[in-house]
Amino acid sequence: MRYVRLEWLAADVMAGLPSAAARAAVQDLLVEVAKYPDRWPAPGGEEVVDEFGTRCWISYAAYSDGLEVRDIGWVD
């Protein structure tokens, strides 16, 4: 089973996003990234990758069973 785990920093940032629309945009980006495991970095958490949406970005590492989100960003 694949899953997405938010690290404490990413969870704090997610909670601090300026609006429900911002949180929805980040969640949409997370869903889009999770759909394509063939595009993830090698499993094991050694490599952190950034993915960008229209007004947001996420940094994540991959593991054999899912993603670990390390940070989230938003541009006003």
Number of C-alpha atoms within 10 A of each C-alpha: 5 12 11 17 14 18 14 12 13 20 15 13 17 21 12 11 18 13 11 10 10 19 18 13 18 24 14 13 19 19 12 12 19 18 12 9 17 9 9 19 17 15 15 10 14 11 12 17 14 13 14 15 15 10 12 17 19 22 16 27 20 22 19 12 12 17 23 19 23 19 20 22 17 19 10 7
